[in-house]
Amino acid sequence: MNTIQSPDLRSKLPAVGTTIFTIMSTLAAEKQAVNLGQGFPDFDCDPVLVDAVTLAMKQGLNQYPPMAGIAPLREAIADKIAGLYRHAYSAGSEITITAGATQAIITAILAVVHAGDEVIVLEPCYDSYVPNIELAGGVAVRVALKPGTFRPDFDKIAVAITPRTRAILINSPHNPSGTVWTEQEMLQLQELLAPTDVLLISDEVYEHMVFDGRQHQSAAQYPALAARAFIVSSFGKTYHVTGWKVGYVAAPAPLSTEFRKVHQFNVFTVNTPVQHGLAAYMRDPLPYRQLSAFYQRKRDLFRQGLAQTRFRLLPGEGTYFQCVDISEVSELGEADFCHWLTSEVGVAAIPLSAFYGNGFDQRVVRFCFAKKDETLQAALGRLAKL
């Protein structure tokens, strides 16, 4: 009897396994823990938005839309960016609707990164960035944000820029730390990149979640950055519909042209009725204008509860994540602590070491507070035992 031999597979991502988010969510379900690990809301979106999408379906808007997205939605996005950040993008040639921010980022990277090109990423960073660069044949150059504050270290970024640097990827408000870049930091980045041809990929999916009177500093606000930037945002984050996987990219026409060349072959286009529903819903700016206050109240509720524990709270300037130092709670490393916390205390968190290529353990874990108040109170009741 002949033995059937499996084909020899050479993985393009040999170092990649199951993500920490899947691991912790699976463990949370197994242990019936309160899941504050994975970053998505456990509450419903506005019924008005659901009705708008439903109406589009009933009106027969269910076939392929234009490759770059329907015109009314791209126009609404261009109007929003102009109003918030005082930068005019052409809805026709400079706004592209994407299947979420994750697709937007990998498409931008595939569009401009050639084999051997270097792309700077600032760690800790979201787990898709480096694999995206490697899939494009690029080389990820990791530069650490300042430990403790997670602010950009421009001296280290400057050293990392070489003639092979194709792009730099930044994220503000920042996942996982919640740090929000300042105007001065954006100006420093603009000055640093000015004499170079380095492109910018600016992940701004939490743009409407900034607290305590801070203002989100979009790359769109800075002319010399906007001229070289793919700016990425997410309707899923803004409107509590992460499962819809719809986002967008704003970029100058030459960059958008290259972006769309890849976009048409890795996605082609995005869910039609959802696009029409979002376009109708965006006529009212109140939902995104109120989002910072909505999440600041949740942040404050959660921080007040955590203050009663031995966790040391790190600043929470934006996003819907709160990081804490576990040094006074446990001698375990971050990953082991998160497994213990989920299994024994019944609350799931994410170790910050998962956001570093070398697994840097600084005794910090991340909680997500995009949850119902009763969910947060249940978690706080369990954490109060620590």
N, C-alpha and C positions, 0 to 999 in steps of 0.2 A: 504493500500500500504506500503510495506516494504521500509524503508530508507536504502540506501546503505551507509555503514560507511567506511570511508577511513582507511587504515591500520595505526597503530600507528608507526610513523617513529621516530627513535632516531638518530638524526644527529651525524655523527662522527666529524663534524666541526660546532658545533652550533654557534660559534661566527663569522663565515665567511659569508659575503654577497657578493654583486657585487663589484668587485675591483674598486679602485679609477681610474684606467686607463680606464676602460670601461665607468665609469660615466663621466669623463671629455671628453673623445672622443665623446660620445653621445651628450653632451652639446655643444661641439665645432661644430659638424655637424649641430645641431639645430640652433645655432646662427651664422653659417657661419664664424666661427672664424678660425684664423690660428692655427693649432694644433701643438704646441710645447710641448705637454704633453707626449703622448705615445712614447716610444723610438724605432722608426723604420724610415728608410730613406724614402723620397718621390721621390727618383731618381732611375733609373734603374741600374742593375748590368752590368758587362762587357758582351757584346754580345758573346764573345768568350766562356764564361762559359755556356751560354744558348745553344750555338751550340754544345758544348761538351756533354751536357745532351741529346740534341735532337739526336745527332749521336748515343749515347748509346741506345736510344729507337728504332731508326731505325735499329740498328744492332741486335735487338731482345733481348736485355738485360733487360727483363721486368718481370722475375720470381723471386722467393725468392732467396736472396743471403745467404751466410753463416750467422749464427746467430750473430756472433761478428762483421760482416762487411766484405766487400771484401778485399782480401789480398793486392791488389795494393794501396788502400786508407790507410789501416793500416800501410803499409810500408812507404808511403809518410809522414804520421804523425810522425812515429818513426824517420825518417830521419830529419824532420824539428825540432823536439824537441832536437835531438842530436846536430844539427848544432847551434841552438839558445841557448840552456840551458846546453849543455855538459852532458846530462844524457842519457844513453842507455836504451831504453825500447824494449822489445821483441814485434815485431809486431804481432806475433802469440798468445802470452799468456798475454800481458799486455796493449794492445790498444783495445778499444771497441767502435764501432760506435753507436751513440744514436740518438733518435728522438728529437734532440735539447738538450740544456743545462738543461732545466727544468726537462725533463725526466731523464737526467743523475743524477741530484742532488737527486731527490726523490728515484731513484733506489739505489744509494749509501747509502742513509739513511735507506731504507727498508732492505738493505742487511746486515747492521751491528748493527742497533739500536734495542734493545729488549725492551719489556715493562718495564717501570720504569727507563730506562737509561736516563741520562742527556746529552744534546747536547748544547754547548755554541754557541750562535749567537751574533754577534756584531752589535748593532743598531746605526744608521738606517740600515735596511737590506731589501733586496728584499722580496716581499710579499709572495713568495712561501715557504720560508725556514721553518717558524714556523709551518704552516699547514702540511708540509711534515713530520716533527718530530712528530706531534700529530697523524698523520695517522699511524705511526710506533709504536705508544704506548709510545713514549718517552716524555721527559719533556724538553721543551726549557728553557734554562737559559740565560736570556737577560743581556748582558753587554754593556753599552753605550760606543761608541767611544767618544773621547773628544769633547764636544760641541765647534763649531766654527772652529776647525781644522780637526775634524773627524779622528784623529790619534789614533792608538790603545793605550789603557791604560793597561799596562802589570801588574801593581799592582792589578787592579780590575780583570783582567783575572786570575791571580794567585789565588786570593781569591775564584773565582768561580769554580775552579777545585776541585772536591771531588772524593772519591772512586767510586762514581756512574757516573762520567763523561765518556761517551763513545767516544765523538768526539767534535771537534770544527770546525765551519764553517767560513771561511774567504773569503773575496772578494776584490781583487785588480787587476787592477784599480777598484775603488769602485763606485758602483751605490747605492745611488744617488749622493754622494758628489763630485766625480771626484778625490778623493785622491788616490795617488799611494804609496804603501808601499815601504820603503827604504830597502837597504841591511841590515842596522843595525837592523831594526825592524824584518826582517825575521830571522836574527841570534838570536835576543831575543826570538822569538817564538820557534826556534829550541832548545835553551837552556832551556826554560820553560817546553817544552814537553818531553825533553830527559829522565827524570827519571820516566815517566808515560807510560801507555799503551793507552793514548788518541789518537784516530785517527784524521786525518785532511781531511776535504773536502775543497779544494781550488778552488773557482769559479774564473776562469781567462778568462772569455769570452771577455773582452776588452783588452786582452794582447797586441794587436798591435796598441793600441790608447794611446800612452804616449807622452808627449810634452816637449818642451824646453830642449831637450838633456837627459831627464831621460831615464832610462832603466827599463823595466818590470822585476820584481824579481819573477820569477816562483818558486813555491815550488820544482820543479824538479831540481833546481840548488843547493839545499841544501840537502846533502845525508841523514841526519837524519830526515828531513821532507819528502823527497821523499819516504823513506822506510815505512812511515805510511800514505801516502796521496793518495786520489782520486783527480786527477787534471782534471778539467772540462774546455772545451773550445767550441767555437761555430763557425761553418762556416757561419751561418746566419749573425752574427755581422761582421766577417772579410770580407765577400764577398758581403755584401749588399743584402742578400737573407733571411731575417728573416722568411718569410713565408714558406721556404722550411723545416724548423725545422730539421736540421741535425747538430749534434755536436759529441763530443767524450769524452771519459774518458781514462786517462792514469793512471795506478796503478800497483804496484808490483803484481806478479802472484797470491799470496794467496788472496789478496784483489780483484783482477780481477775475480778470480774463484767465490768468493761469489757474486760479482756484477753481473756476467753473469747468476748465478742461478736465480736471480730475473728478470733480463733483458729479459730472454727467455720467461718469463710468463707474463710480463706486456707490452711488445712490440714485442718480439721475434726477429725482425730484422727491417731494415730501407730501405726506398725507393732505389731500385736497380739502375735505370738509373742515379739518382742524385749522388749516390756513385761513379759510373764509371766516370761521368762528373767531379766531384771534383778531383778524382785521376789524371785524365788527366790534369786538370787545375793547380794542385799543382806542376807540373813539372817546372813551371816558378815561382820562389819565389818573383818576383818583386811586384805583387799586394799586398801581405801582408807587404813587406818591405817598400812600399810607403804609407801605410795607415796612419801612424802617421803624416806625412807631409800633407797628404790630409785633415785630420780632424783638424790639428793645424791651417791651413789656415781658415777653417770655424769657429773654435773657436775664432780666432783673429778678424775676421770680425764681429762676433756676439758680442764679448766683447767690441770692439770699439764703436759699436752702443749703447750698454747698458750703457757705460760710460757717455753718454750724458743724461742719465735719473737720477732719484734720487735713483735708486737701488744701493745697495752696493754690488760690485762683490766679491764673495768668490773665493779662488784660484781654478783654473781648470787645474789639473795636468794630467788628462787622461780621458778616456771614451768619449762619445759624449753628455755629460750633463754639464750644467752650472747652478750653484746655486747662488741665490742672496738673500740678506737681504732686506726685504720689510719695515723695521721700519720707513724709511723716506718717504715712499710712502703712507702708509695707517695705520690706527689703527685697522683694521680688523685682525682676526686670519688667519692663513694660508689657511685653507679650505674655509672660507668665502671669503677671498681675491681671491682665484683662481676661484671661481664661479663668483664673481664680474668682474674679469679681462676678463674672457671668455665672459660673457654676455654683458658687457658695453664697453670694450675696443676692444674685438675681437681677443684675443690671449689666448690660453689655456696653462696652466702650471699645475704642480703637487705639492701639499703641502708636505713638508718633514715629517710632522706629520704622514702621511699615512705609513711611513716606520718604525714607532715605535709602539710597542704593547700598550703603554699607551697614544698614541696620543700626545706625547711631542711637544709643539708648541714653536719654537724658532724664529719665524718670518722669515722663510726661505722657498723659493719655488724653484722648479727645472724646467729648460727649456731643451728641446732636440734640439741640433743644427745639427742633421744628416739630413739636408734638403738642397734643392736647394738654391743657393744664392738668387734667386728672392723670395723664400719663407721667408728666413731670413730677407731680406730687407723689405718685406711687413709687417712682424711682428714688425720689428724695427720702421717702419714708424708709426705704431699704438702705440707702447710703448713710442715713443717720446713725446706723449701728457701728459705723467705722470710727 
